[in-house]
Amino acid sequence: RKEVEQDPGPFNVPEGATVAFNCTYSNSASQSFFWYRQDCRKEPKLLMSVYSSGNEDGRFTAQLNRASQYISLLIRDSKLSDSATYLCVADPSGGYNKLIFGAGTRLAVHP
Amino acid sequence: GAVVSQHPSWVICKSGTSVKIECRSLDFQATTMFWYRQFPKQSLMLMATSNEGSKATYEQGVEKDKFLINHASLTLSTLTVTSAHPEDSSFYICSARHPGQGVETQYFGPGTRLLVL
């Protein structure tokens, strides 16, 4: 079983739509979680951290459910520029940045 | 902001040759750098953790004699793929952890695409 699992998609949505991605992780010792964004043939870039209390950054909302070992990302009012692969990431190393990446969920936003 | 560079960005080589990839942190001193590999449509896989002045820590299944890592200074880590074969063709990405910032602050290089013929 993969340590971090995601639905690969693709999710094809129109501009303005709300889309949600889910992710599960297997290592209950993982302390920190993140969502990264990766554009085609580029390096991943941090989108946001994920906290137990849930956190919001503009149109993006991330939630963590430790009991279910489940992480989500909600994107509201999708823009064309949101088209990318979204990577769910866990850090099981207690802050040493040994990041475990999910395979990513592809999002394609169309006009 | 902090920047991590990689060189080269592209490399094509013949089977059996060795390829060296450099990873530099340009704005800060990185005691720890990480090397990842990503095959098409797959996740980034951590290969090894590079520690300045000491031996790298390799992940299970990564051959240390094939993927040589040297972190000789606080701003430079190198990955050498020795005797490269076509199955080593991949996207290699390094990252550097900023020592003074939070755990989520890991800066990625732009990656190196390796094609072994």
HADDOCK unambig.tbl for C-alpha pairs under 7 A between the chains (distance, minus, plus):
assign (segid A and resid 42 and name CA) (segid B and resid 110 and name CA) 6.20 0.50 0.50
assign (segid A and resid 43 and name CA) (segid B and resid 108 and name CA) 6.38 0.50 0.50
assign (segid A and resid 43 and name CA) (segid B and resid 109 and name CA) 6.58 0.50 0.50
assign (segid A and resid 43 and name CA) (segid B and resid 110 and name CA) 5.11 0.50 0.50
assign (segid A and resid 43 and name CA) (segid B and resid 111 and name CA) 6.13 0.50 0.50
assign (segid A and resid 44 and name CA) (segid B and resid 108 and name CA) 6.91 0.50 0.50
assign (segid A and resid 95 and name CA) (segid B and resid 103 and name CA) 5.25 0.50 0.50
assign (segid A and resid 96 and name CA) (segid B and resid 103 and name CA) 6.90 0.50 0.50
assign (segid A and resid 97 and name CA) (segid B and resid 103 and name CA) 6.14 0.50 0.50
assign (segid A and resid 101 and name CA) (segid B and resid 43 and name CA) 5.90 0.50 0.50
assign (segid A and resid 101 and name CA) (segid B and resid 44 and name CA) 5.87 0.50 0.50
assign (segid A and resid 102 and name CA) (segid B and resid 43 and name CA) 5.58 0.50 0.50
assign (segid A and resid 103 and name CA) (segid B and resid 42 and name CA) 5.10 0.50 0.50
assign (segid A and resid 103 and name CA) (segid B and resid 43 and name CA) 3.80 0.50 0.50
assign (segid A and resid 104 and name CA) (segid B and resid 43 and name CA) 6.64 0.50 0.50
